[in-house]
Amino acid sequence: MRPKSIFSRNPLLSRLSAALHAFGRANRGNVALVMGLTLVPAVGMTGAAIDYSRANSVKAGMQTALDATALMLAKEAAVVGQAQVNVNAQKYFKSMFSRPDVTNVTANAVYSPGGTSSLVVNASAQVPTAFVKMFGYETVTVSSTATAKWGNSRLRVALALDNTGSMSSDDKMDALKTATNNLLSQLQAIAENSGDVYVSIVPFSKDVNLDPANYQEPWIDWTEWDTKNGTCSKDRYRSKSKCQANAGVWTPADHSTWNGCVMDRGNASGPASGAYDTNVVAPDPGNAATLFMAEQFGSCAQAAMALSDNWTAMGTLVDSMTPGGNTNQGIGLALGWMSLNGGGPFTVPPMDEKYTYSQVIVLLTDGLNTENRWYSWQSSIDDRQKITCNNVKAAGILLYTVQVNTGGDPTSTLLRDCASDKNKFFELKSADEMVTTFNTISTELGKLYVSN
């Protein structure tokens, strides 16, 4: 005899089992139908989400291509006119928006000249659906627009560029020159009139070169330089202290022999008084701590260039850059800021109240801080630079930071936090990424000048 199941041992379960068997025998087809109808919307919703995600991806790519197209058209609109602008809109957009998964790609542009010119670029495309076509939707239309306005905006950019010895490795210096020259060419191209875009360049290592031609300027402090550079009446003594200790007469070298290098601003004993290494207070001959302390630094970089729109001179400076010395990002950042603000060696063209100005600093370095005027350990140098970073951002200046990390250093939290936001910090693992990164930055700077 067959053993009884648990259903037969329990009267309630027995009746439930019988009912389920009966329902299954009598309504098997209906159950399948109900389950099928339940699955259709579930599959449809999942499929719609996938199609929607694809459409969003297309739209994001479309917007990027449109922004770039608007910038390119804005550079030439006044010269080529409306008809050619519309032709070029199609050409430029389709060259940058290459998506084999979309159809019926169109783009058009409307140029409105005037005191404040504007250009509107529209684009659309059809995205074939994979799932919602079962509901009759074979394609989804994706469209977007970009607007460029210009005529009342001006741009000022300071480039603080690492010229330290480590830039000689991994082709970093050559890549920096290429990247910087490309950026300068792109900035020159967006400037419609003289003065629309100014750029300063501050090569740095431990020191910054403020041009030996400035040796007679009152913003230089010669105290330490005179002590270290000169001759003794007793030839065998090469330092001022030994010379005077042995009854010799110390004669400082002529200041015209200075090679142009200066150290961080502040007192010889330390930077705390006035924090002039972290701000742009103008040099005052009555306050030695505000002056630039001259140094005959052996690895003096090329002389910094004040704000200028002399693109040829900028290119010559960039091509002349050579690597040498230790890393002091702080002095590059501080003097990049002063080149925008003015003071000391930097004469800044006055701002015209008819225009809106955007001010930007791009700080690029390939190494962590190793030496400044007072310290040779990273944490103390970083602490000074953090103050400068915060001061720069508080002044309303847009700050990009670039870490060229080809040597496996840790990600620089200093540079990451120094940037105006997380999207303005770039960590690069190869030298050639400098070119693409500077292209990205120049495109964003173009958007500041040609407002979107």
C-alpha positions in Angstrom: 0.0 0.0 0.0 1.3 3.5 -0.9 2.2 5.7 2.0 0.0 8.8 2.6 1.3 12.2 1.6 1.4 15.2 4.0 -1.6 16.5 2.1 -3.6 13.3 2.9 -2.6 13.5 6.6 -3.9 17.1 6.9 -7.6 17.6 5.9 -7.1 21.4 5.1 -4.0 20.8 3.0 -5.7 17.8 1.3 -8.7 20.0 0.2 -6.2 22.8 -1.0 -4.2 20.2 -3.0 -7.3 18.9 -4.7 -8.5 22.4 -5.5 -5.1 23.3 -7.1 -5.1 20.1 -9.2 -8.6 20.8 -10.3 -7.7 24.4 -11.2 -4.7 23.3 -13.1 -6.7 20.7 -15.1 -9.6 23.1 -15.9 -7.7 26.4 -16.6 -4.2 25.4 -17.8 -4.6 27.6 -20.9 -5.9 30.6 -19.0 -3.0 30.4 -16.5 -0.5 30.5 -19.3 -2.3 33.5 -20.9 -2.4 35.4 -17.6 1.3 34.8 -17.1 2.1 35.8 -20.7 0.1 39.0 -20.3 2.0 39.7 -17.1 5.3 39.2 -18.7 4.6 41.6 -21.7 4.6 44.8 -19.7 7.5 43.6 -17.6 9.6 42.9 -20.6 8.4 46.0 -22.3 9.4 48.2 -19.3 12.9 46.6 -19.2 13.2 47.0 -22.9 12.0 50.6 -22.8 14.7 51.4 -20.1 17.4 49.9 -22.4 16.1 52.0 -25.4 15.9 55.1 -23.2 19.5 54.6 -22.0 20.7 54.3 -25.6 18.9 57.4 -26.6 20.4 59.3 -23.6 23.9 58.1 -24.7 23.3 59.4 -28.2 22.0 62.7 -26.8 25.1 63.2 -24.6 27.4 62.6 -27.6 25.3 64.9 -29.7 25.6 67.7 -27.2 29.3 67.4 -27.0 29.6 67.6 -30.8 27.2 70.5 -30.9 29.1 72.5 -28.3 32.3 72.0 -30.3 30.5 72.9 -33.6 29.2 76.1 -32.1 32.7 77.1 -31.1 34.1 76.4 -34.5 31.4 78.3 -36.3 31.6 81.2 -33.9 35.3 81.7 -35.0 34.4 82.2 -38.6 30.7 83.3 -38.7 31.5 87.0 -39.2 33.7 86.2 -42.2 31.8 83.5 -44.1 28.2 84.6 -43.5 24.9 82.8 -42.9 24.8 80.6 -45.9 28.3 79.1 -45.4 27.7 78.9 -41.7 24.8 76.5 -42.4 26.8 74.4 -44.8 29.7 74.2 -42.3 27.3 73.3 -39.5 26.5 70.1 -41.2 30.1 69.4 -42.1 31.6 70.1 -38.7 28.8 68.4 -36.7 28.8 65.2 -38.8 32.6 64.9 -38.6 32.4 64.9 -34.8 29.1 63.0 -34.3 30.0 59.7 -36.0 27.4 57.2 -34.8 26.7 54.2 -37.1 23.8 53.3 -34.8 21.7 56.4 -35.7 20.0 57.7 -38.9 18.8 60.9 -40.5 21.4 63.1 -38.8 20.8 66.8 -39.5 22.3 70.0 -38.2 21.6 73.7 -39.0 22.8 77.0 -37.6 21.5 80.5 -37.4 23.9 83.4 -37.1 22.8 86.7 -35.7 25.5 89.4 -36.1 25.6 92.6 -34.1 27.2 94.3 -31.1 26.7 91.0 -29.2 26.7 88.3 -31.8 25.0 85.0 -31.4 24.9 81.6 -33.1 22.4 78.8 -32.5 23.1 75.3 -33.7 20.4 72.7 -33.7 20.7 69.0 -34.5 18.6 65.9 -34.5 18.9 62.2 -35.3 16.8 59.0 -35.3 17.7 56.2 -32.9 16.3 52.8 -33.9 14.6 51.0 -31.0 15.4 47.4 -30.0 12.4 46.7 -27.7 9.7 49.4 -27.8 9.1 48.8 -31.5 6.8 46.0 -30.5 4.5 48.9 -29.4 4.8 50.6 -32.7 7.8 52.9 -32.0 10.4 52.0 -34.6 12.7 55.0 -33.8 13.2 57.7 -31.2 14.0 61.2 -32.3 16.9 62.8 -30.3 17.5 66.5 -30.7 19.6 69.2 -29.0 20.9 72.7 -29.3 23.9 74.8 -28.5 24.0 78.6 -28.4 27.2 80.7 -28.6 27.2 84.4 -27.7 30.2 86.7 -27.9 31.2 90.3 -28.2 31.2 91.3 -24.5 33.4 88.6 -23.0 37.2 88.6 -22.5 39.5 85.9 -21.3 42.7 86.1 -19.3 44.7 82.9 -18.7 47.9 82.3 -16.7 49.9 79.1 -17.5 52.1 78.0 -14.5 54.2 75.3 -16.1 56.6 72.8 -14.4 60.1 73.1 -15.8 61.8 70.9 -13.2 64.5 68.3 -13.9 62.1 65.4 -13.9 60.4 66.9 -16.9 63.3 65.6 -19.0 62.1 62.0 -18.6 59.5 60.1 -20.6 59.4 62.9 -23.3 57.4 65.1 -20.9 59.1 68.4 -21.8 58.5 67.8 -25.6 54.9 66.9 -24.9 54.4 70.0 -22.7 55.7 72.2 -25.5 53.4 70.6 -28.1 50.4 70.8 -25.7 51.1 74.4 -24.8 51.6 75.6 -28.3 48.4 73.9 -29.4 46.5 75.6 -26.5 47.9 78.9 -27.5 46.9 78.4 -31.1 43.4 77.6 -30.1 43.1 80.6 -27.8 44.5 82.8 -30.6 41.9 81.5 -33.0 38.9 82.4 -30.8 40.1 86.0 -30.2 38.2 88.2 -32.7 40.0 91.4 -31.6 43.2 92.5 -30.0 42.9 92.2 -26.3 40.0 89.7 -26.3 42.3 87.0 -25.0 45.5 87.6 -23.0 47.9 84.9 -21.7 50.8 84.9 -19.3 53.3 82.1 -18.9 55.2 81.3 -15.7 57.7 78.5 -16.0 58.8 77.3 -12.6 61.1 75.0 -10.7 62.3 75.8 -7.2 62.4 79.5 -8.2 60.8 81.6 -11.0 62.8 83.7 -13.4 61.6 87.4 -13.4 64.0 88.4 -16.2 67.6 89.6 -15.5 66.8 92.8 -17.4 64.8 93.9 -14.3 67.8 94.0 -12.0 67.3 97.7 -11.3 63.7 97.4 -10.3 62.7 98.4 -6.7 60.7 95.2 -6.1 63.9 93.1 -5.8 65.6 92.4 -2.4 69.3 91.8 -2.9 70.2 91.0 0.8 70.9 87.3 0.4 72.2 87.6 -3.2 74.8 90.2 -2.1 75.9 87.8 0.7 76.4 84.9 -1.6 77.7 86.6 -4.8 80.8 88.7 -4.7 84.6 88.7 -4.1 86.8 89.1 -1.1 89.9 91.3 -0.9 91.7 88.1 0.2 91.3 85.8 -2.8 91.2 82.5 -0.9 87.9 83.3 0.8 84.8 82.6 -1.3 82.1 83.5 1.3 81.3 86.8 2.9 81.3 85.4 6.4 84.8 83.9 6.1 86.1 86.9 4.2 85.0 89.3 7.0 86.1 86.9 9.7 89.6 87.1 8.3 89.7 90.9 8.1 88.9 90.9 4.4 86.6 93.3 2.5 83.6 91.7 0.7 82.4 93.3 -2.5 79.1 92.1 -3.9 78.9 91.3 -7.6 77.3 93.8 -9.9 73.6 93.2 -10.0 73.6 93.1 -13.8 75.1 89.6 -13.5 72.0 88.3 -11.8 70.3 85.5 -13.8 66.8 86.6 -13.0 65.7 84.0 -10.5 63.8 84.8 -7.3 62.6 82.8 -4.3 59.3 82.8 -2.5 58.3 86.1 -0.9 58.6 86.4 2.9 61.1 86.8 5.7 64.4 84.9 5.6 63.4 83.2 8.8 60.1 81.8 7.6 57.0 82.6 5.6 54.5 83.3 8.3 54.8 87.1 8.6 52.3 88.5 6.1 52.0 85.2 4.2 53.3 87.0 1.1 54.2 83.7 -0.5 50.5 83.0 -0.7 48.9 86.3 -1.7 49.3 89.0 -4.4 49.9 92.0 -2.1 52.0 94.4 -4.2 55.7 94.6 -3.5 56.5 97.6 -1.2 60.2 98.7 -0.9 59.3 99.8 2.6 58.5 96.2 3.6 61.3 93.8 2.7 59.0 90.7 3.2 56.8 91.8 0.2 59.8 91.9 -2.2 61.2 89.2 -4.4 64.4 87.8 -3.0 67.0 87.5 -5.7 68.9 84.2 -6.0 71.6 83.0 -8.5 69.8 79.7 -8.9 71.7 77.3 -11.2 68.6 75.8 -12.7 66.9 79.1 -13.5 64.0 78.5 -16.0 63.1 80.8 -18.9 61.8 84.2 -17.8 58.1 84.5 -17.1 56.0 86.5 -19.5 53.3 88.9 -18.3 49.8 89.0 -19.9 50.2 89.4 -23.6 48.5 88.7 -26.9 51.9 88.5 -28.7 51.4 84.9 -29.8 54.7 84.7 -31.6 56.6 85.7 -28.5 54.7 83.2 -26.4 55.6 80.4 -28.8 59.2 81.4 -28.7 59.2 81.2 -24.9 57.5 77.8 -24.8 60.0 76.4 -27.4 62.9 77.7 -25.2 61.8 75.9 -22.0 64.3 73.5 -20.6 64.1 71.2 -17.5 66.1 71.6 -14.3 65.8 72.0 -10.5 63.5 70.8 -7.8 59.7 71.2 -7.6 58.0 74.2 -5.9 54.5 74.3 -7.3 53.5 77.1 -4.8 55.8 79.7 -6.3 54.5 78.9 -9.8 50.9 79.2 -8.6 51.5 82.4 -6.6 53.3 84.2 -9.5 50.7 82.9 -12.0 48.1 84.6 -9.9 50.1 87.8 -9.6 50.5 87.8 -13.4 46.7 88.2 -13.6 46.4 90.6 -10.7 49.4 92.8 -11.4 52.2 94.1 -9.3 56.0 93.9 -9.2 57.2 92.5 -12.5 53.7 92.1 -13.9 51.9 95.0 -15.7 48.3 94.1 -16.3 46.2 95.7 -19.1 43.3 97.6 -17.5 39.9 96.0 -17.7 37.2 97.7 -19.8 33.9 98.0 -17.9 32.0 97.2 -21.1 33.3 93.7 -21.0 32.9 90.6 -18.8 36.2 89.0 -17.9 37.0 85.4 -17.0 40.3 84.8 -15.3 41.9 81.3 -15.3 45.1 79.7 -14.0 46.3 76.3 -15.4 48.9 74.8 -13.0 50.8 71.8 -14.5 53.4 69.7 -12.7 54.9 66.3 -13.0 56.1 65.9 -9.4 55.3 66.4 -5.8 56.8 69.4 -3.9 60.4 68.9 -2.9 62.0 72.3 -2.2 61.1 75.9 -1.6 62.9 78.9 0.0 62.5 77.5 3.5 61.7 73.8 3.4 62.9 70.6 1.7 60.1 68.3 3.0 56.8 68.0 1.1 54.3 68.5 3.9 55.5 71.9 4.9 55.6 73.1 1.3 52.1 71.7 0.6 50.7 73.5 3.6 51.9 76.8 2.2 50.4 76.0 -1.2 47.0 75.0 0.2 46.7 78.6 1.5 47.5 79.9 -2.0 45.0 77.6 -3.6 42.2 78.7 -1.3 43.1 82.4 -1.8 43.1 82.0 -5.6 39.6 80.4 -5.6 38.3 83.0 -3.1 39.4 85.7 -5.6 37.0 84.2 -8.2 39.7 82.7 -10.4 39.0 79.4 -12.2 41.8 77.0 -11.3 42.8 73.9 -13.3 45.4 71.6 -11.9 47.2 68.9 -13.9 49.4 66.1 -12.4 51.6 64.4 -14.9 52.1 61.2 -13.0 54.3 58.9 -15.2 56.4 57.8 -12.2 53.8 56.0 -10.1 53.5 58.7 -7.5 50.4 58.7 -5.4 47.5 60.9 -6.6 48.2 64.4 -5.4 45.4 65.3 -3.0 46.9 68.8 -2.8 46.4 69.3 -6.6 43.0 67.6 -6.5 41.7 69.8 -3.7 43.4 72.9 -5.2 41.4 72.7 -8.4 38.2 74.7 -8.6 36.2 71.5 -8.7 36.8 67.8 -9.3 36.4 68.2 -13.1 39.2 70.7 -13.2 41.8 68.2 -11.8 43.5 65.9 -14.3 45.8 63.1 -13.4 47.8 61.9 -16.4 49.7 58.6 -16.7 51.6 59.3 -19.9 53.3 62.3 -21.4 51.1 62.4 -24.6 48.0 62.9 -22.4 49.2 66.5 -21.9 48.2 67.2 -25.5 44.6 65.8 -25.2 44.2 67.4 -21.7 45.2 70.8 -22.9 42.9 70.4 -25.9 40.1 69.7 -23.4 41.0 72.8 -21.3 41.2 75.0 -24.4 37.8 73.9 -25.5 36.4 74.8 -22.0 38.2 78.1 -22.1 36.6 78.8 -25.5 33.2 78.3 -23.9 34.1 81.0 -21.3 34.9 83.4 -24.1 32.1 82.3 -26.4 29.5 81.9 -23.7 27.1 78.9 -24.0 
